[in-house]
Amino acid sequence: MQATSLGHAGILIRCRQATIVCDPWFVPAFLGSWFPFPRNDQLDADLMAAVCSPDYLYISHLHGDHFDETFLRERMSKSARVLLPDFPTDELRRRLTRLGFSDFVTTRDGEELSLDDDLVIAIHVESSISDGPGGDSALVVKNGESVLVNQNDCRTHDPQALAGHGRVDQHWLQFSGAIWYPMVYDMPVEQQREQSRAKVESQFARAEHYVKAIGATTVVPSAGPPCFLDGDLFSFNMIDGDEVSIFPDQTEFINRLSQRGIRAERNIPGTTIGVVNGVVNVTHPAGDVEAPFSDKRNYLHTYQADWQDWLNSQRAAWPDKTAPFQPRLAAWWEPLLLRTPRLRAGVGGVCLIRAGDEAIVVDFPTGTVRTYADEAFQFSFDIAPELLEKVITEFAVDWSNSLFLSCRFRAWRAGAFNEYLYNFFKSLSVERIDRAEAEARRRLGDQQLPSEEIQLGNFTLERYCPHRKADLSVFGCIEGDEVVCTLHGWRFRTSDGGCVTAEDRKLHIRRTQ
């Protein structure tokens, strides 16, 4: 089995039985903010022909850097059989059907499925609202000769399950950031920088936990980081290392693993990796493999110049405001807010949206959307009118995907992170809001009783994180006076278990030594 990087989370898997293309992403995503890094717009013609005509297609989830609607519609052969994750809704299938795909291979979460001869796959699903529009997934491929785990950016709670299909030869996984925090938040620059560094460390620690749990022959850093070529966002690229950015490239992660005696492969689009009897073979495409990393600033400026006309055309296509925002948002959102009293209670406050000359309040306690009247608010978003017009006109049901990941907005909050607020903005349809409400009821309706206990350093604490039930025996560590869950970066005081990331969580903990 050979796996060729297509850039970001894209992989072409070739084995004697068939070919599988995973998450091919070529058209910049999120309002033209994210570009694949290193660039993948210069791949060999023969490789692209194989990418466009695979036997099987796997899309891990619906985010724009994995689900490239333009590429799939215009370039991908519709004869490809689609490996469909066992998501709680059929959104992915509906979207792909609209693009012309019709041959779907349904799977069951975590169960092996034989495809051709000795070719076996298993797709593991994470289905929380926080995992993405309809969930996220990871793919395991085994063909009688080797085993590959494509974890991409799926934050699985059970990494041992991915390793349970046989000795893993290649482990492809995300190590870098994929969020807008803290870059878009209104806070002092030094605080932004401090939060960025903490986020990067959390990302690396989480990825390292996965690496150790799966124990592959070799690790392939993938699924990020993107790069930012728009002049307004260029400072989000991590070049010198002191930027306010959560997007380190693979060089840092490879060095970290190397210091721990773990093998990881430098890769660029076109790099092919194979493992036979424990021996790793890596071939790179022609050209300077080191240039994207050793001369990153010049590399990005060249990349930027090549795409500048495209960027200009994208901006020019953003629509002008056609009518007041508040009545349209109220007509759309108030029926959804009526369906979700528990989620509204989880938000527990007022969110202000400013766009040009309009200021709109989303009052979660009362379930109303009205014009701002100089009242107190706990959260705010400043959005360009043309972008707010775009997401309203397109009836964008997931603002994380359609707006927030673009980093083209400003945000503020009075207190700690509130996941219920963002879960609302990810769930702007009846289908999604009902799932978000059910999840809020499950989380907020329990009694928060302590789980099975474990020992961590000098402390005894409940085994499962109150946030998303991550196993703290795997993902937990002590940093100073805090317990850190590295799966999502949530922090709890060792003194009393209080959460410093959100106000409605508490970790049961006591000092034992």
VENFEN-V84772 format. One record per backbone hydrogen bond with DSSP energy under -0.5 kcal/mol. NH is the residue of the N-H (numbers start at 0). CO is the residue of the C=O. E is the energy in kcal/mol with one decimal. If there is no record, write none. Layout:
nh->NH co->CO e->E
nh->NH co->CO e->E
This chain:
nh->1 co->13 e->-2.9
nh->2 co->272 e->-2.5
nh->3 co->11 e->-2.6
nh->4 co->270 e->-2.7
nh->5 co->9 e->-2.8
nh->6 co->9 e->-0.6
nh->9 co->6 e->-2.5
nh->10 co->21 e->-1.8
nh->11 co->3 e->-2.4
nh->12 co->10 e->-0.6
nh->12 co->19 e->-3.3
nh->13 co->1 e->-3.2
nh->13 co->11 e->-0.6
nh->14 co->17 e->-2.1
nh->19 co->12 e->-2.4
nh->20 co->55 e->-2.5
nh->21 co->10 e->-3.1
nh->21 co->19 e->-0.5
nh->22 co->57 e->-2.6
nh->27 co->25 e->-0.5
nh->28 co->33 e->-1.5
nh->32 co->28 e->-1.1
nh->32 co->29 e->-1.2
nh->33 co->28 e->-2.1
nh->34 co->226 e->-2.1
nh->42 co->39 e->-0.6
nh->47 co->43 e->-2.4
nh->48 co->44 e->-2.1
nh->49 co->45 e->-1.7
nh->50 co->46 e->-2.2
nh->51 co->47 e->-2.3
nh->52 co->48 e->-0.7
nh->53 co->50 e->-0.6
nh->54 co->18 e->-0.7
nh->55 co->18 e->-2.0
nh->56 co->80 e->-2.7
nh->57 co->20 e->-2.9
nh->58 co->82 e->-0.6
nh->59 co->57 e->-0.5
nh->65 co->62 e->-2.3
nh->66 co->62 e->-3.2
nh->67 co->23 e->-0.6
nh->67 co->65 e->-0.9
nh->68 co->66 e->-1.4
nh->71 co->67 e->-2.8
nh->72 co->68 e->-2.2
nh->73 co->69 e->-2.6
nh->74 co->70 e->-2.8
nh->75 co->70 e->-1.5
nh->76 co->51 e->-3.0
nh->79 co->76 e->-1.3
nh->80 co->54 e->-2.5
nh->81 co->102 e->-3.1
nh->82 co->56 e->-2.9
nh->82 co->80 e->-0.5
nh->83 co->81 e->-0.8
nh->83 co->104 e->-2.6
nh->84 co->82 e->-0.6
nh->86 co->84 e->-1.8
nh->87 co->133 e->-0.6
nh->93 co->89 e->-2.5
nh->94 co->90 e->-2.8
nh->95 co->91 e->-2.4
nh->96 co->92 e->-2.5
nh->97 co->93 e->-2.0
nh->98 co->94 e->-0.9
nh->99 co->96 e->-1.4
nh->100 co->95 e->-2.1
nh->101 co->77 e->-0.6
nh->103 co->101 e->-0.8
nh->104 co->81 e->-3.8
nh->105 co->103 e->-0.7
nh->106 co->83 e->-1.0
nh->109 co->122 e->-2.9
nh->110 co->107 e->-2.4
nh->112 co->120 e->-2.7
nh->114 co->118 e->-3.2
nh->115 co->118 e->-0.5
nh->118 co->115 e->-3.5
nh->119 co->117 e->-0.6
nh->119 co->141 e->-3.3
nh->120 co->112 e->-2.5
nh->121 co->139 e->-1.9
nh->123 co->121 e->-0.5
nh->123 co->137 e->-2.6
nh->125 co->135 e->-2.9
nh->130 co->127 e->-1.6
nh->131 co->128 e->-1.7
nh->133 co->134 e->-0.6
nh->135 co->125 e->-2.8
nh->137 co->123 e->-2.4
nh->138 co->149 e->-2.4
nh->139 co->121 e->-2.8
nh->140 co->147 e->-2.8
nh->141 co->119 e->-2.8
nh->142 co->145 e->-1.6
nh->147 co->140 e->-3.0
nh->148 co->169 e->-2.9
nh->149 co->138 e->-3.5
nh->149 co->147 e->-0.6
nh->150 co->148 e->-0.8
nh->150 co->171 e->-2.6
nh->151 co->171 e->-0.8
nh->153 co->150 e->-2.8
nh->154 co->152 e->-0.6
nh->155 co->153 e->-1.7
nh->160 co->157 e->-1.5
nh->161 co->157 e->-0.7
nh->161 co->158 e->-0.6
nh->162 co->158 e->-1.3
nh->163 co->160 e->-0.8
nh->164 co->161 e->-0.6
nh->165 co->162 e->-1.0
nh->168 co->146 e->-2.6
nh->169 co->146 e->-1.6
nh->170 co->217 e->-1.7
nh->171 co->148 e->-2.9
nh->171 co->169 e->-0.5
nh->172 co->170 e->-0.5
nh->172 co->219 e->-1.7
nh->173 co->151 e->-2.7
nh->174 co->221 e->-0.5
nh->176 co->245 e->-1.6
nh->183 co->179 e->-1.7
nh->184 co->181 e->-1.5
nh->185 co->410 e->-2.6
nh->186 co->184 e->-1.1
nh->191 co->187 e->-2.4
nh->192 co->188 e->-2.8
nh->193 co->189 e->-2.4
nh->194 co->190 e->-2.7
nh->195 co->191 e->-2.5
nh->196 co->192 e->-2.3
nh->197 co->193 e->-2.1
nh->198 co->194 e->-2.3
nh->199 co->195 e->-2.6
nh->200 co->196 e->-2.3
nh->201 co->197 e->-2.2
nh->202 co->198 e->-2.6
nh->203 co->199 e->-2.6
nh->204 co->200 e->-2.6
nh->205 co->201 e->-2.5
nh->206 co->202 e->-2.4
nh->207 co->203 e->-2.6
nh->208 co->204 e->-2.0
nh->209 co->205 e->-1.9
nh->210 co->206 e->-2.5
nh->211 co->207 e->-2.5
nh->212 co->208 e->-2.3
nh->213 co->209 e->-2.2
nh->214 co->210 e->-2.5
nh->216 co->167 e->-1.7
nh->217 co->168 e->-1.7
nh->218 co->262 e->-1.7
nh->219 co->170 e->-3.0
nh->220 co->218 e->-0.5
nh->221 co->172 e->-2.8
nh->222 co->7 e->-1.9
nh->226 co->34 e->-2.3
nh->228 co->226 e->-0.5
nh->232 co->229 e->-1.7
nh->233 co->229 e->-1.1
nh->235 co->232 e->-2.5
nh->236 co->233 e->-1.8
nh->237 co->246 e->-0.7
nh->238 co->236 e->-0.9
nh->244 co->242 e->-1.6
nh->251 co->248 e->-1.0
nh->252 co->248 e->-0.8
nh->253 co->249 e->-2.8
nh->254 co->250 e->-2.1
nh->255 co->251 e->-2.1
nh->256 co->252 e->-2.5
nh->257 co->253 e->-2.6
nh->258 co->254 e->-2.0
nh->259 co->255 e->-0.6
nh->259 co->256 e->-1.1
nh->260 co->257 e->-1.8
nh->261 co->256 e->-2.6
nh->264 co->218 e->-2.6
nh->265 co->263 e->-0.5
nh->269 co->4 e->-3.0
nh->270 co->267 e->-2.7
nh->271 co->282 e->-2.9
nh->272 co->2 e->-2.7
nh->273 co->280 e->-2.4
nh->274 co->0 e->-0.7
nh->275 co->278 e->-2.4
nh->278 co->275 e->-2.1
nh->279 co->277 e->-0.5
nh->280 co->273 e->-3.2
nh->282 co->271 e->-2.5
nh->288 co->286 e->-1.0
nh->290 co->287 e->-0.6
nh->292 co->289 e->-1.8
nh->293 co->289 e->-3.1
nh->294 co->290 e->-1.8
nh->295 co->292 e->-0.6
nh->298 co->294 e->-2.3
nh->299 co->295 e->-2.7
nh->300 co->296 e->-2.2
nh->301 co->297 e->-2.3
nh->302 co->298 e->-2.2
nh->303 co->299 e->-2.9
nh->304 co->300 e->-2.3
nh->305 co->301 e->-1.9
nh->306 co->302 e->-1.1
nh->306 co->303 e->-0.7
nh->307 co->303 e->-0.6
nh->307 co->304 e->-0.7
nh->310 co->306 e->-2.4
nh->311 co->307 e->-2.6
nh->312 co->308 e->-2.1
nh->313 co->309 e->-2.0
nh->314 co->310 e->-2.1
nh->315 co->311 e->-2.2
nh->316 co->312 e->-1.1
nh->316 co->313 e->-0.5
nh->317 co->314 e->-1.4
nh->327 co->323 e->-0.6
nh->328 co->324 e->-2.7
nh->329 co->325 e->-2.6
nh->330 co->326 e->-2.1
nh->331 co->327 e->-1.5
nh->332 co->328 e->-3.4
nh->333 co->329 e->-1.9
nh->336 co->332 e->-2.9
nh->337 co->333 e->-1.8
nh->338 co->334 e->-0.7
nh->338 co->335 e->-1.0
nh->339 co->336 e->-1.3
nh->343 co->339 e->-2.2
nh->344 co->340 e->-1.9
nh->345 co->341 e->-1.9
nh->346 co->342 e->-2.0
nh->347 co->343 e->-3.1
nh->350 co->361 e->-2.4
nh->351 co->378 e->-2.8
nh->352 co->359 e->-3.2
nh->353 co->351 e->-0.5
nh->353 co->380 e->-2.9
nh->354 co->357 e->-2.6
nh->357 co->354 e->-1.9
nh->359 co->352 e->-3.0
nh->360 co->369 e->-3.4
nh->361 co->350 e->-3.3
nh->362 co->360 e->-0.7
nh->362 co->367 e->-2.8
nh->363 co->348 e->-1.5
nh->363 co->361 e->-1.1
nh->366 co->362 e->-1.8
nh->367 co->362 e->-1.5
nh->369 co->360 e->-2.1
nh->371 co->358 e->-2.7
nh->377 co->349 e->-2.4
nh->378 co->349 e->-1.6
nh->379 co->411 e->-2.3
nh->380 co->351 e->-2.5
nh->381 co->409 e->-2.6
nh->382 co->353 e->-2.8
nh->382 co->380 e->-0.6
nh->383 co->407 e->-0.5
nh->386 co->383 e->-0.9
nh->387 co->383 e->-2.2
nh->388 co->384 e->-2.7
nh->389 co->385 e->-1.5
nh->390 co->386 e->-2.1
nh->391 co->387 e->-1.9
nh->392 co->388 e->-2.9
nh->393 co->389 e->-2.4
nh->394 co->391 e->-1.2
nh->395 co->390 e->-2.5
nh->396 co->394 e->-0.6
nh->398 co->424 e->-3.1
nh->401 co->397 e->-2.4
nh->402 co->398 e->-2.1
nh->403 co->398 e->-2.9
nh->404 co->399 e->-2.3
nh->405 co->402 e->-1.4
nh->406 co->403 e->-2.0
nh->407 co->402 e->-0.7
nh->408 co->406 e->-0.8
nh->409 co->381 e->-1.9
nh->410 co->183 e->-2.1
nh->411 co->379 e->-1.9
nh->413 co->377 e->-2.6
nh->416 co->500 e->-1.4
nh->418 co->416 e->-0.5
nh->420 co->417 e->-0.6
nh->421 co->417 e->-1.1
nh->422 co->418 e->-2.4
nh->423 co->419 e->-1.7
nh->424 co->420 e->-1.6
nh->425 co->421 e->-1.1
nh->426 co->423 e->-1.9
nh->427 co->396 e->-2.6
nh->428 co->426 e->-0.8
nh->432 co->428 e->-3.3
nh->433 co->429 e->-2.0
nh->434 co->430 e->-1.0
nh->435 co->431 e->-2.7
nh->436 co->432 e->-2.5
nh->437 co->433 e->-2.1
nh->438 co->434 e->-2.3
nh->439 co->435 e->-2.3
nh->440 co->436 e->-2.4
nh->441 co->437 e->-2.0
nh->442 co->438 e->-2.2
nh->443 co->439 e->-3.1
nh->444 co->440 e->-1.6
nh->453 co->460 e->-2.9
nh->455 co->458 e->-3.0
nh->458 co->455 e->-1.8
nh->459 co->509 e->-2.9
nh->460 co->453 e->-2.3
nh->461 co->507 e->-2.0
nh->462 co->451 e->-4.1
nh->464 co->469 e->-2.8
nh->468 co->464 e->-2.1
nh->471 co->462 e->-3.5
nh->471 co->469 e->-0.8
nh->473 co->470 e->-1.6
nh->474 co->470 e->-2.9
nh->475 co->471 e->-1.3
nh->476 co->483 e->-1.5
nh->478 co->476 e->-0.5
nh->478 co->481 e->-2.8
nh->481 co->478 e->-1.5
nh->482 co->491 e->-3.1
nh->483 co->476 e->-3.1
nh->483 co->481 e->-0.5
nh->484 co->482 e->-0.5
nh->484 co->489 e->-3.1
nh->485 co->474 e->-3.0
nh->485 co->483 e->-0.9
nh->487 co->484 e->-0.7
nh->488 co->484 e->-1.9
nh->489 co->484 e->-0.8
nh->491 co->482 e->-2.3
nh->492 co->497 e->-3.1
nh->493 co->480 e->-2.5
nh->496 co->492 e->-2.2
nh->498 co->504 e->-1.2
nh->499 co->490 e->-2.1
nh->500 co->490 e->-0.8
nh->504 co->501 e->-0.6
nh->506 co->496 e->-2.7
nh->508 co->506 e->-0.7
nh->509 co->459 e->-2.3
nh->511 co->457 e->-2.6
nh->512 co->457 e->-1.3
